[in-house]
Amino acid sequence: MTRISVLRYSAVSTFAVKVVNMKVLRAIKSVLQFQIIVAAMLMVTPVSWAETMDSGSPEQVVSHLHESLIKAMREGEKLGYRGRLELLTPVINQTHDLDFIARTTLGPNWTQLSTAQQQTFTDVFRKLSIGTYAGWFKSHEGERFEFLERQVMPREQIMVRSRLVPLKGEPVRFDYILRQGKEGWRIVNILADGVSDLALKRVEYRAILQRDGFQTLIDMLKKKIALTEEE
């Protein structure tokens, strides 16, 4: 399976959720696509990239991420996994609200964890998120990112729509959901060809936490981190 094929199946952070069967994934995808269509109908007309680009804007945040990913891909072999990890760590921290994503992933289960458990989960979740980027974006085969448009979403969020275009084959659409916090606009979810990374993680992580407990969830995440080094 080519890298582009894998990227089409799942969002960037984990790119594959083995514990979720295909029926659940298709159901999640259908619901998310319906929600996006409805939101687009209710909100203002999409605005082009050129009309909205400014320093610190949602588009600028996504642009910074894309530029860094292309750099990691072009220099991937020379940098190696550790070098790509060093390159991308500050970028992911600057462009993503990983603390918010971690809390949202566990939902109501978050408040049932102790303070120490919350910190442990957040730290491991952060390492996995960054490690996944470093593991997947490791070589350049002529791919380029293209920006499509901005859409206003519910709850004062913004969607920046883009796609990764390979030299051969079909493009992969990446839609970034951003929210504005104290540190500015940050990515809080990514949809790859309409499939929500956050929704997939919710299904997987909550099921493991409820069925097998906190330590099993942490052990699973650490195994995923180790796998990113082998990609």
C-alpha positions in Angstrom: 0.0 0.0 0.0 1.4 3.4 -1.0 1.7 6.3 1.5 -1.0 8.2 -0.4 -3.4 5.2 -0.1 -2.8 5.0 3.6 -3.3 8.8 4.1 -6.6 8.5 2.3 -7.9 5.9 4.8 -7.2 7.7 8.0 -6.3 11.1 9.5 -2.8 12.1 10.3 -2.4 11.4 13.9 -2.8 7.6 13.9 -3.7 6.9 10.3 -5.2 3.5 11.2 -7.5 2.3 14.0 -7.4 -1.4 14.0 -10.0 -1.9 16.7 -12.8 -0.1 14.8 -14.6 -2.3 12.3 -15.5 -1.0 8.9 -19.2 -0.7 9.6 -18.5 1.8 12.4 -16.0 3.7 10.3 -18.5 4.1 7.5 -21.2 5.2 9.8 -18.9 7.9 11.4 -17.8 9.0 7.9 -21.4 9.4 6.8 -22.5 11.4 9.8 -19.5 13.7 9.6 -20.0 14.3 5.9 -23.6 15.2 6.5 -22.7 17.6 9.4 -20.2 19.3 7.1 -22.7 19.8 4.3 -25.3 21.2 6.7 -22.8 23.5 8.4 -21.7 24.8 5.0 -25.3 25.5 4.0 -26.1 27.4 7.2 -22.9 29.4 7.4 -21.5 32.1 5.1 -20.3 31.4 1.6 -16.8 29.9 1.6 -14.0 32.5 1.1 -11.0 31.9 -1.1 -7.5 31.4 0.3 -6.2 34.6 -1.2 -8.9 36.7 0.4 -8.3 35.5 4.0 -4.5 35.1 4.3 -3.0 37.1 7.1 -0.5 36.7 9.8 -1.8 34.5 12.6 -4.9 33.5 10.6 -6.1 29.9 10.5 -4.7 29.7 6.9 -1.3 30.8 8.2 -1.3 28.1 10.9 -2.0 25.4 8.3 0.5 26.9 5.9 3.2 26.7 8.6 2.3 23.0 9.2 2.4 22.2 5.5 5.7 23.9 4.8 7.3 22.0 7.7 5.8 18.7 6.5 7.2 19.2 3.0 10.6 20.1 4.5 10.5 16.9 6.6 9.7 14.9 3.5 12.4 16.4 1.4 15.1 16.0 4.0 13.5 12.8 5.5 16.3 10.4 4.7 19.1 12.7 5.8 17.3 13.6 9.0 16.1 10.2 10.0 13.3 9.6 12.4 14.9 11.5 15.3 15.8 14.4 13.1 12.3 14.7 11.7 10.9 14.4 15.3 13.2 17.3 16.3 12.1 19.4 13.3 8.4 18.8 13.7 8.0 18.9 17.5 7.9 22.7 17.9 5.8 23.0 14.7 3.1 20.6 16.0 3.1 22.2 19.4 2.6 25.6 17.7 -0.1 24.6 15.3 -2.1 22.1 17.3 -4.0 22.4 20.6 -3.0 18.9 21.7 -4.1 19.5 25.3 -7.6 20.3 24.1 -7.6 17.3 21.7 -6.5 14.9 24.4 -9.3 16.0 26.7 -11.9 15.9 24.0 -10.8 12.5 22.9 -11.7 11.0 26.3 -14.8 13.1 26.8 -16.7 12.5 30.1 -14.0 9.9 31.0 -11.5 12.7 31.4 -13.0 14.0 34.6 -12.9 10.5 36.1 -9.1 10.4 35.9 -6.9 11.7 38.6 -4.7 14.7 38.0 -1.7 12.5 37.6 -3.5 10.2 35.1 -4.6 13.3 33.1 -1.0 14.5 32.8 0.2 11.0 31.9 -2.4 10.7 29.1 -1.7 14.1 27.8 2.1 13.6 27.7 1.8 10.2 25.9 -0.9 11.5 23.5 1.4 14.4 22.6 4.4 12.1 21.9 2.2 9.8 19.7 0.7 12.8 17.8 4.2 14.2 17.0 5.7 10.8 16.4 3.0 9.9 13.9 3.9 12.9 11.8 7.6 12.1 12.0 6.9 8.5 11.0 4.7 9.1 8.0 6.2 12.3 6.4 9.6 10.9 5.7 10.2 11.0 2.0 9.2 13.3 -0.9 7.8 11.9 -4.1 6.8 15.2 -5.7 3.7 15.8 -3.5 2.5 19.3 -2.9 -0.2 20.8 -0.7 -2.9 23.0 -2.3 -5.3 25.3 -0.3 -8.9 25.3 -1.4 -11.0 27.5 0.9 -12.0 28.6 4.3 -15.4 27.8 5.8 -17.0 29.2 9.0 -18.1 26.4 11.3 -20.4 26.1 14.4 -19.0 27.0 17.8 -16.8 29.8 16.3 -14.5 27.4 14.6 -12.9 27.6 11.2 -12.4 24.9 8.6 -9.4 25.3 6.3 -9.8 22.9 3.3 -6.8 21.7 1.4 -5.5 18.7 -0.4 -2.2 16.8 -0.8 -1.6 16.3 -4.5 0.8 13.5 -5.6 2.6 13.4 -9.0 0.5 10.4 -9.8 -2.9 9.2 -8.4 -5.8 11.0 -6.8 -5.3 13.9 -4.3 -6.1 13.3 -0.6 -8.3 16.0 0.9 -7.2 17.4 4.3 -9.7 19.6 6.1 -8.4 21.3 9.3 -10.8 22.4 12.1 -9.3 25.3 14.1 -10.5 27.1 17.2 -9.1 30.3 18.7 -7.7 30.2 22.2 -5.4 32.3 24.3 -2.4 31.5 22.0 -4.3 32.1 18.8 -5.7 29.7 16.2 -4.9 26.1 16.7 -5.8 22.8 14.9 -8.2 20.7 17.0 -9.3 18.1 14.4 -8.3 16.9 10.9 -10.5 15.2 8.4 -8.8 13.1 5.7 -11.2 12.6 2.8 -14.1 13.3 5.2 -12.9 10.9 7.9 -12.4 12.6 11.3 -9.2 11.7 13.2 -10.8 12.9 16.4 -13.9 10.7 15.9 -11.8 7.6 15.3 -9.7 8.2 18.4 -12.9 8.7 20.5 -14.2 5.3 19.5 -11.0 3.5 20.0 -9.6 5.2 23.2 -12.9 5.3 25.1 -13.6 1.7 24.3 -10.2 0.6 25.7 -10.4 2.8 28.7 -13.9 1.6 29.7 -13.3 -2.0 28.9 -9.6 -2.6 30.0 -8.7 0.4 32.2 -6.4 3.4 32.1 -3.0 1.5 32.1 -4.0 -0.7 29.2 -4.8 2.5 27.2 -1.5 4.0 28.0 0.4 0.8 27.1 -1.4 0.7 23.8 -0.5 4.3 23.0 3.2 3.6 23.9 3.2 0.7 21.5 1.8 3.0 18.8 4.7 5.4 19.5 7.2 2.6 19.1 5.6 1.7 15.7 6.0 5.2 14.4 9.8 4.7 14.6 9.5 1.7 12.3 7.5 3.4 9.6 
